[in-house]
Amino acid sequence: MSFRMPEQQKQDCKTRIKEFFYRERGEEIGDLAADHIYQFVQEELGMYFYNRGVEDAKGMMEQKLISLEEDLESLKRIPKR
């Protein structure tokens, strides 16, 4: 799965990768290594994050529909007896 990300966001991701490696492993990695890691995450792992986002959006929409159905039910008029 590949997608186009705005260049500034892509650069921000690579900067964060480099910072992570330095902070967690004491390693300084260069732009090329950070780019390879970024590409790996995007191509191999990105689908899991994307699918989770889709599931979250689906759940949110289901809740909105339930709320809408409740609102519509409350608008029904009951015949007087």
Residue frames as qw, qx, qy, qz and C-alpha x, y, z in Angstrom:
[[0.000, 0.893, 0.451, 0.000, 0.00, 0.00, 0.00],
 [0.437, -0.058, 0.038, 0.897, 1.52, 3.26, -1.05],
 [0.050, 0.895, 0.444, 0.016, 0.14, 6.75, -0.84],
 [0.378, 0.522, -0.039, 0.763, 1.33, 10.26, -1.45],
 [0.440, -0.724, -0.368, 0.384, 2.06, 12.27, 1.64],
 [0.156, 0.977, -0.045, 0.136, 2.85, 15.98, 1.49],
 [0.664, 0.435, -0.389, 0.467, 6.62, 16.42, 1.36],
 [0.127, -0.609, 0.426, -0.657, 6.79, 18.36, 4.63],
 [0.835, -0.340, 0.195, -0.385, 4.92, 15.61, 6.49],
 [0.947, 0.196, -0.201, 0.158, 7.20, 12.98, 4.97],
 [0.391, 0.553, -0.435, 0.593, 10.26, 14.97, 6.11],
 [0.470, -0.550, 0.341, -0.601, 8.74, 15.34, 9.58],
 [0.976, -0.141, 0.011, -0.169, 8.27, 11.55, 9.76],
 [0.813, 0.334, -0.296, 0.375, 11.86, 10.92, 8.74],
 [0.045, 0.626, -0.422, 0.655, 13.13, 13.44, 11.29],
 [0.714, -0.440, 0.258, -0.478, 11.14, 11.67, 13.99],
 [0.984, 0.076, -0.150, 0.062, 12.58, 8.31, 12.90],
 [0.540, 0.491, -0.399, 0.554, 16.10, 9.70, 13.22],
 [0.282, -0.579, 0.376, -0.667, 15.27, 11.17, 16.64],
 [0.917, -0.258, 0.042, -0.300, 13.81, 7.83, 17.77],
 [0.897, 0.207, -0.278, 0.275, 16.93, 5.92, 16.81],
 [0.280, 0.538, -0.426, 0.671, 19.13, 8.42, 18.61],
 [0.485, -0.498, 0.292, -0.657, 16.98, 8.56, 21.75],
 [0.926, -0.193, 0.115, -0.305, 16.20, 4.83, 22.05],
 [0.970, 0.105, 0.014, 0.220, 19.30, 3.22, 20.62],
 [0.415, -0.744, 0.257, 0.456, 21.97, 5.89, 20.82],
 [0.591, 0.133, 0.572, 0.553, 22.43, 5.58, 17.05],
 [0.215, 0.641, -0.087, -0.731, 22.65, 8.41, 14.59],
 [0.587, 0.318, 0.687, 0.287, 21.16, 7.39, 11.27],
 [0.098, -0.218, 0.324, 0.915, 21.28, 9.38, 8.09],
 [0.513, 0.331, -0.006, -0.792, 18.63, 10.56, 5.69],
 [0.507, 0.228, -0.731, -0.396, 18.93, 7.46, 3.49],
 [0.190, -0.072, -0.942, 0.267, 18.44, 5.05, 6.40],
 [0.267, 0.304, 0.503, -0.763, 15.52, 7.10, 7.70],
 [0.530, 0.319, -0.308, -0.723, 13.99, 7.08, 4.22],
 [0.416, 0.102, -0.888, -0.171, 14.32, 3.27, 4.01],
 [0.020, -0.205, -0.842, 0.498, 12.65, 2.85, 7.37],
 [0.384, 0.345, 0.167, -0.840, 9.91, 5.29, 6.34],
 [0.523, 0.249, -0.583, -0.570, 9.34, 3.34, 3.11],
 [0.271, -0.015, -0.957, 0.104, 9.21, 0.06, 5.02],
 [0.150, 0.292, 0.664, -0.672, 6.66, 1.36, 7.51],
 [0.455, 0.364, -0.078, -0.809, 4.57, 2.87, 4.73],
 [0.546, 0.255, -0.654, -0.458, 4.60, -0.18, 2.46],
 [0.435, 0.005, -0.896, 0.092, 4.60, -3.03, 4.97],
 [0.167, -0.310, -0.749, 0.561, 2.83, -1.65, 8.03],
 [0.168, 0.043, -0.047, -0.984, 0.80, 1.27, 6.74],
 [0.469, -0.235, -0.661, -0.537, -2.15, -0.92, 5.82],
 [0.432, -0.374, -0.762, 0.305, -2.66, -1.91, 9.45],
 [0.090, -0.323, -0.303, 0.892, -2.84, 1.72, 10.58],
 [0.279, 0.005, -0.401, -0.872, -5.06, 2.59, 7.62],
 [0.475, -0.298, -0.782, -0.272, -7.44, -0.29, 8.30],
 [0.307, -0.394, -0.653, 0.569, -7.62, 0.67, 11.99],
 [0.068, 0.216, 0.032, -0.973, -8.55, 4.19, 10.93],
 [0.404, -0.127, -0.607, -0.672, -11.27, 2.83, 8.65],
 [0.456, -0.371, -0.804, 0.090, -12.65, 0.68, 11.48],
 [0.179, -0.351, -0.442, 0.806, -12.61, 3.66, 13.85],
 [0.224, 0.101, -0.224, -0.943, -14.43, 5.80, 11.28],
 [0.445, -0.229, -0.766, -0.403, -16.95, 3.01, 10.72],
 [0.369, -0.405, -0.739, 0.392, -17.63, 2.76, 14.46],
 [0.027, -0.294, -0.206, 0.933, -18.03, 6.51, 14.75],
 [0.336, -0.014, -0.458, -0.823, -20.47, 6.56, 11.82],
 [0.438, -0.327, -0.830, -0.110, -22.47, 3.70, 13.35],
 [0.239, -0.418, -0.582, 0.655, -22.77, 5.67, 16.59],
 [0.128, 0.202, -0.088, -0.967, -23.86, 8.78, 14.67],
 [0.399, -0.151, -0.683, -0.593, -26.52, 6.72, 12.84],
 [0.375, -0.410, -0.799, 0.227, -27.82, 5.29, 16.11],
 [0.102, -0.387, -0.333, 0.854, -28.02, 8.81, 17.51],
 [0.239, 0.081, -0.374, -0.892, -29.78, 10.02, 14.36],
 [0.407, -0.288, -0.815, -0.295, -32.29, 7.15, 14.56],
 [0.290, -0.453, -0.672, 0.508, -33.00, 8.04, 18.20],
 [0.029, 0.299, 0.054, -0.952, -33.47, 11.70, 17.29],
 [0.334, -0.049, -0.583, -0.739, -35.83, 10.78, 14.47],
 [0.381, -0.374, -0.845, 0.016, -37.81, 8.42, 16.71],
 [0.167, -0.421, -0.502, 0.736, -38.23, 11.24, 19.24],
 [0.167, 0.165, -0.206, -0.950, -39.87, 13.34, 16.51],
 [0.230, -0.285, -0.860, -0.356, -42.64, 10.80, 15.90],
 [0.427, -0.212, 0.171, -0.862, -46.07, 11.84, 16.98],
 [0.004, 0.146, 0.972, -0.183, -48.19, 9.49, 19.00],
 [0.305, -0.440, -0.539, -0.650, -51.92, 9.42, 18.21],
 [0.292, -0.205, 0.485, -0.798, -54.16, 10.71, 20.99],
 [0.230, -0.243, -0.938, -0.092, -56.71, 8.29, 22.39]]
